[in-house]
Amino acid sequence: MANKLIEFKIDINASAAEVWYALWNDIHYRSWTKIFKEGSYYVGDFSLGNKIQFLSPDGGGIFGIIDTYKENESITFKYTGLIRNFKEVSEGPETEEWQDMYETYKIIVNKTNVTLSTNLEAPNDAFEKYLNDHYPKAFEVIKQIAENLTVTISATINKPLEVVWNCFTNPEAIMKWNQASLDWHCPKAQNDLKVGGKFLYTMAAKDGSFGFDFIGTYTEIETDKRITYIMEDNRTCCIQFHFNNNTTKVTSTFDIEHENFPVVQEQGWQAILNSFKKYTENK
């Protein structure tokens, strides 16, 4: 009997790139797939022809290849087998009904929003019911994520917490690490580290062709633990510091802006955090 094709749709007030990021960014993917199973994740790079594994913490899952791919538009997975105890299984009666099964996600841009749709094949009645029970709930979570999108970056620094905190907050240190690439620098840094206090970092190209001031107001300060601030455009950012086994993990979560793709924002902020890690570890 042929697999039954099932479709789900939802309208989302976000850009196509924002919905795509909500779908496939690792952190957000783990959030919306909790509807199916807590701890779900994937292994693989999203490129045409690449192998992809979708896994649960108990080692079960499904694997296949990326059959079609247009970033921020559509993706199709062609499944070729199951995963049991973290091992791929390509033969046997259980696997056969899942082989050559397709799952497609599409993002259609409308005048005022976008429509996310997925087409999935159900190899049996039990799985069809499972999809109908869970996918509408998962799509609602994706909608909430995309319409309130954040980006999270992190770095683990091989230095004690007090060194990391000082390098992160001291204006003289900030001017030395606060750039995303070698052709940029931070010629000015002011930092009034208290609730209600402001910071101002001048970010500028070294050739003088472009520059701007990055300004924020602190809303929460917990020394050696957490910094929260609001930017001039009312976006928020929260930085957390966690010391463990002689290393300090710095995690930053911020609201996106809508002029650049979320992945571009992630790459830029991560580059600055990587610069901070390099500077601090060389102290």
C-alpha positions, 0 to 999 in steps of 0.5 A: 500500500502506498504511503499517505501524503499528509500536509500541515500549514501555518501562517507566521508573521516573520520573514522567510529567513526568520522562519527558516532559522526557527526551524533549523537552528540547533537550539530552536529545533530542539525546542519545537521538536520537544512536542514529538520527544524531549531531547530530539536533535539532528546530526548533519550539515544542511546542504544538497546531497548530505546525509542527515540523522534525526535522533532522540536521546535513547538512540532511536531515529531515522536517517536519509539524505537532503534531496532538495535544498533552497536556503530560506525557501524549501528542503526535502529529506529522503529517508533511507533507514531507521536508527536503533541504539545510535546505529543505522539500520538499512535492512529488515521488515521494520525499515522497509516501510520507511525507505524512500519516504519523503518529508518536505518543508516550504516557506511561501512569502505572502504580502504581509506574512509567510506560510510554512507548510510540510508534506510528510508521508505516513507509512501506516495508520498509527503514524498518520494519527501520530502526525495529526496529533503532534504536528499542529502543536509543533507548528504553533511552537515554530510560529511563537519562536519565529515571531519572537526570534532570538539568537544564542551564541556561546564560548568556553574560555580557559580562564577563571571567572574573575578574569573573564568578568573583568575582561568582559566589562573593563573598557580598556580590555573591551577596546582590545577585543571588541571587533568581528574581524581584523579590519575593524576595531573599537577605538572607544569604550565607556561602561557604567556597569550598574542597573540604569547605567549605560555603555557606549562602544564605538565600532569602526572600520580601520580604514575610516570608511564606516563606524557607529556607536553601539549603546545600551542601558543595563537592566540587570547586573549580577556580578560574575553571573549575569548581565542584561541590557536593552539596546537603543532599538529596544532589543534586549540581550542577556549574557550569562557566565558559568564557571566549571572545571577551571573554564568559564562559559559565556552565553549571550542571547539577544533579540534579532534585528530585521535588516539582516538574516538571523544567521548573519547576525549569529555569525557576527556576534559569534565572531566578536565573542570568539575575539573575546575568548582569544584575547582573554585566554592570552591574558 
